[in-house]
Every structure is written in C-alpha cells, then in structure tokens.
Amino acid sequence: MGKGFAPVLPTGNKAQLKPELPLTSINEIQASLLTYLQDIPDPRVSRTQKHLLTDILVIAVLAVIAGAKGWEDMENYGLSKQSWLSEFLELPNGIPSDDTFRRVFERINPEVLAKVLSQ
C-alpha cells in the first residue's frame, strides 16, 4: 500500500459492513411513493389534464433527488429516464413539459405537499 494510505477497515471487521436491517426493494419504494403522492388533491381542471398528477409528482421528486434545480431539469430528467419511468408510471402522453411542471406546482397547496413528503 502506498505511503499515506491505510485500509478503511481492518480485515477482521468486514462483518461490520452488512446492514442490520433488510434492504427495501425498489418496487416497494416506488409503490410507497405512489401511495403517498395519491393523497395530494389534483388542483387542475379535468378537461386540461394530459398527464396524471402522480406521474408529474413522481418525476419531480426523483428529478430533485437526482439534482434537478428547475422545471427544465425535471423535463430533461423525465426524457432521459422515460423507458425506466414507464415501467411503473402510466405516462399516457409521455413526459410532461417544463411548463406543465411549473403550472402544476403553482397550483398545488404547498402545505399539503410538505405534509405528504414529510411522512
């Protein structure tokens, strides 16, 4: 080993790397996220809804976790991950535009959104 480098853990302590709790599957996480977000009332007029509210919210949450800073980032995230997202989202009209993300979040009650996301 090079000078100035030391092993992170002594070789006898490898067992400490095992998690104490079982890992949650990605499917369970996706299902939980969808369940929580369904509690947010849709503020949009029915006739103008091209995209499901849960699809918009899930993409937004995942995009922010991935580092999105604005509406265009959310759209770009959705477009770049569309094939994966379509495995668990309906996406009846594809990925929402940046304007759709903006309009939806302008109308959602921020207190309700904060309450749901803090659960």
C-alpha positions in Angstrom: 0.0 0.0 0.0 1.3 3.5 -0.9 2.7 5.8 1.7 -0.1 7.8 3.5 -2.8 5.2 2.7 -4.3 2.9 5.2 -7.1 0.4 5.0 -10.5 1.8 5.8 -11.4 -1.2 8.0 -9.1 -3.9 9.4 -9.6 -7.2 7.6 -11.2 -8.8 10.6 -14.0 -6.2 10.7 -15.6 -7.0 7.3 -18.8 -8.3 9.0 -19.5 -4.7 10.1 -20.3 -3.8 6.5 -23.5 -5.9 6.5 -26.7 -3.8 7.0 -28.6 -4.6 10.2 -32.0 -4.2 8.5 -33.1 -5.8 5.3 -32.9 -3.6 2.3 -36.2 -2.4 0.8 -36.7 -3.3 -2.8 -37.1 -0.6 -5.4 -40.6 -1.9 -6.2 -41.7 -1.3 -2.6 -40.2 2.2 -2.6 -41.9 3.0 -5.9 -45.3 1.7 -4.5 -44.9 3.7 -1.3 -44.1 6.9 -3.1 -47.1 6.5 -5.4 -49.3 5.8 -2.4 -48.2 8.9 -0.6 -48.5 11.2 -3.6 -52.0 10.0 -4.3 -53.1 11.9 -1.2 -52.4 15.2 -2.9 -55.5 16.6 -4.4 -55.3 17.5 -8.1 -55.8 21.3 -8.5 -56.3 21.2 -12.3 -59.4 21.4 -14.4 -60.3 17.9 -15.6 -60.5 18.9 -19.3 -56.9 20.2 -19.3 -55.3 17.1 -17.8 -52.9 15.4 -20.3 -50.8 13.9 -17.6 -51.6 12.1 -14.4 -50.8 14.1 -11.3 -49.0 11.2 -9.7 -46.8 10.9 -12.8 -45.9 14.6 -12.6 -45.1 14.4 -8.9 -43.1 11.2 -9.0 -40.9 12.5 -11.9 -40.4 15.8 -10.0 -39.4 14.1 -6.7 -37.0 11.8 -8.5 -35.6 14.6 -10.5 -34.9 16.7 -7.4 -33.3 13.8 -5.7 -31.1 13.5 -8.8 -30.1 17.2 -8.6 -32.7 19.0 -10.7 -32.8 22.7 -10.0 -35.8 23.8 -12.1 -38.7 22.9 -14.4 -36.5 22.2 -17.4 -34.3 19.9 -15.4 -37.4 17.9 -14.4 -38.5 17.6 -18.0 -34.9 16.6 -19.1 -34.7 14.0 -16.3 -38.1 12.5 -17.4 -37.0 12.4 -21.0 -33.6 10.8 -20.2 -35.3 8.1 -17.9 -38.5 7.6 -19.8 -38.1 3.9 -20.5 -37.4 3.2 -16.9 -40.2 5.5 -15.6 -42.7 3.8 -17.9 -42.1 0.6 -16.0 -44.1 1.9 -13.0 -45.8 5.1 -14.2 -48.6 5.3 -16.7 -47.3 8.3 -18.8 -50.4 8.3 -21.1 -49.0 11.3 -23.1 -45.3 10.8 -22.4 -43.2 13.1 -20.2 -44.7 16.4 -19.1 -43.1 19.6 -20.4 -41.3 22.1 -18.2 -44.4 24.4 -18.4 -46.6 21.5 -17.1 -44.4 21.0 -14.1 -44.4 24.7 -13.4 -48.2 25.1 -13.8 -49.0 22.1 -11.6 -46.6 23.2 -8.8 -48.0 26.7 -8.9 -51.5 25.3 -8.1 -50.6 22.6 -5.5 -51.2 23.6 -1.9 -47.6 23.8 -0.5 -48.7 22.8 3.0 -50.4 19.6 1.7 -47.3 18.8 -0.4 -45.0 19.4 2.5 -47.1 17.2 4.8 -47.2 14.3 2.3 -43.5 14.5 1.6 -42.6 14.6 5.3 -44.3 11.3 6.0 
